[in-house]
Amino acid sequence: MARAAAGGHALGASLRRILCISAHPDDNEFTIAGSVARWAREGRDVGFCLVTTGGAGVNEHTPSNEGLIPIREKETRAAAKILGVKDVILLGYADGTLEPTLAMRRDLTRAIRRFRPDIVVCGDPTVRYYGNEYLNHPDHRAVASAALDAVFPSSETNAIFPELLAEGLPAHKVKQVFISGSLQPDVFVDISRTLRLKCRALRAHRSQVGKGEWVDQLLTAWAVRDGKKAGLRHAEAFKRMVLG
Ligand SMILES: [Zn+2]
């Protein structure tokens, strides 16, 4: 609780660049956007790397989903702008059928070596379900798994994916990993001042949340729940890895 008394986890000044890797266009807004907005406000460079197009986000556009994809890209960019995120990397994989393949790991390694983040933020690939109501989406698990493997060992090892060297992308060592959705979080970021932005950013995903009347209530309830664990009013929880 000593950390909570100090007002939640504060990033060191040397941690300038943060890359958030997620499966779907709205994943960051549901989970980590309060921290993202805070880090951006602190003057850090935050980027999003989204693996899928989000083409399976609603059923109205099936079977082709093509009509939905440009809408989701527009919503993604609007949400990123609200949060102060300048770089959005879209990998364009099909929504709903991801596997943590070597091809995906290579694409994520490329994104990491290009962006050269001090911190990578991703989900927890080990969580199969939460409570009694939510089966963790297979895309979330696949991306989280490939992202961690891209951080270590792929990104920091020149001999892995030598084709990336030929693209002018040498090894890059990520210093820390923030894992969201962990069942054993050990770091709590105070989002009291950015919760409102998080809600606004999620409401930008209109194709997913409609008018979003429930958004503020849901995200506030989650922030209060995670805040309680650390003596904060509103927080987001992470498991933090400091890579040696
Ligand atoms: Zn998702």
Residues whose N, C-alpha, C, O or C-beta is under 5 A from the ligand:
A	BS01	ZN	H24 D27
